[in-house]
Amino acid sequence: MRKVLRFLMIGTICCLIFILSSCRKSDTNETGFKNGEIEQPQIMYNQQIYCYYATGFDDTLPQNYSKVGEVKAVDNRQKPDEDFKACRLEVGQAVYANTGQDIIDTVYVQYNEGYAKFDLN
């Protein structure tokens, strides 16, 4: 009887240790991003925030688009609050817009493989 009781106590302790260790707080969420960080690439241009909607990074640049600047700062914890500040981009990436339009609803950001389309939020 003592052996059975001892076995049950050891088993219970092991289960509790396993359960408690699996409940530890992680600094990342299920998508792999750090908690509290913005996951969607964004950039501010002309006091508007443009967001990337997973359309690919290898687009060709449409006609009438010209370089309007470069990413000057990146902060993945706060939405961009100045022109050419961004989330999930790299400092120095070129930004292109069709400045001949009255309302610029799309900008493109240059990547190694091509361009990515960012739409008005």
C-alpha positions in Angstrom: 0.0 0.0 0.0 2.9 2.4 0.8 4.4 1.7 -2.6 1.2 2.6 -4.4 0.7 5.7 -2.3 4.3 6.8 -3.0 3.9 6.1 -6.7 0.7 8.2 -6.8 2.4 11.1 -5.0 5.4 11.1 -7.3 3.1 10.9 -10.3 1.0 13.8 -9.0 4.0 16.0 -8.4 5.4 15.3 -11.8 2.1 16.2 -13.4 1.9 19.4 -11.5 5.4 20.4 -12.5 4.6 19.7 -16.1 1.4 21.7 -16.0 2.9 24.6 -14.3 5.9 24.7 -16.6 3.7 24.8 -19.7 1.8 27.8 -18.3 4.8 30.2 -18.3 4.3 33.5 -20.0 5.8 33.9 -23.4 7.0 37.1 -25.0 5.7 36.0 -28.4 2.2 35.3 -29.6 0.9 32.4 -31.7 2.0 34.1 -35.0 5.6 34.4 -33.8 5.6 38.2 -33.3 6.5 39.7 -30.0 3.6 40.6 -27.8 2.5 44.2 -28.2 4.0 44.5 -31.7 2.2 45.4 -34.9 2.2 42.5 -37.3 1.1 44.2 -40.5 3.6 46.2 -42.5 2.6 49.8 -42.6 4.0 53.2 -43.7 2.9 56.8 -43.5 3.1 59.0 -46.5 1.3 62.3 -47.0 0.0 62.0 -43.5 -1.9 58.8 -44.4 -1.2 55.3 -43.3 -0.8 52.7 -46.0 -0.9 48.9 -45.2 0.4 45.8 -46.9 -2.3 43.2 -47.5 -0.2 40.1 -48.4 -0.2 40.7 -52.2 3.4 39.7 -52.8 6.8 41.3 -52.8 7.6 40.8 -56.5 5.2 43.2 -58.3 6.4 45.4 -61.1 6.2 49.1 -60.5 3.2 50.6 -62.4 3.7 53.4 -64.9 3.5 56.9 -63.5 4.9 55.9 -60.1 8.0 57.7 -59.0 10.2 57.6 -55.9 8.8 59.9 -53.2 11.2 59.0 -50.4 12.6 56.2 -48.3 11.7 54.6 -45.0 13.4 56.8 -42.4 12.4 55.1 -39.1 10.8 51.8 -38.0 8.9 51.1 -34.8 7.0 47.9 -34.6 5.2 48.8 -31.4 3.5 52.0 -32.6 1.6 53.0 -35.7 3.5 55.4 -37.9 3.0 59.0 -36.9 5.2 60.9 -39.4 5.8 60.6 -43.1 8.2 57.7 -44.0 8.0 56.1 -40.6 7.0 52.5 -40.8 6.2 49.1 -39.1 7.8 45.9 -40.3 9.9 47.5 -43.0 13.6 48.4 -43.1 15.2 51.8 -43.0 16.2 52.9 -46.5 13.5 51.0 -48.4 12.3 53.2 -51.3 8.7 54.3 -51.5 6.9 55.1 -54.7 3.6 56.9 -55.4 1.7 58.3 -58.4 1.9 62.0 -57.5 -0.3 62.9 -60.5 -3.4 61.6 -58.7 -5.6 63.8 -56.6 -6.1 61.0 -54.1 -3.2 58.6 -53.6 -4.8 55.3 -52.5 -1.7 53.1 -53.2 2.0 53.3 -52.7 4.7 50.8 -53.5 7.6 49.8 -51.4 10.7 48.4 -53.0 12.0 44.9 -52.0 14.9 42.8 -53.4 12.5 40.8 -55.6 10.4 43.8 -56.8 7.7 45.9 -55.2 4.9 45.4 -52.7 1.6 47.3 -52.9 0.5 49.2 -49.8 -3.1 50.5 -49.8 -4.7 53.3 -47.8 -5.9 52.0 -44.4 
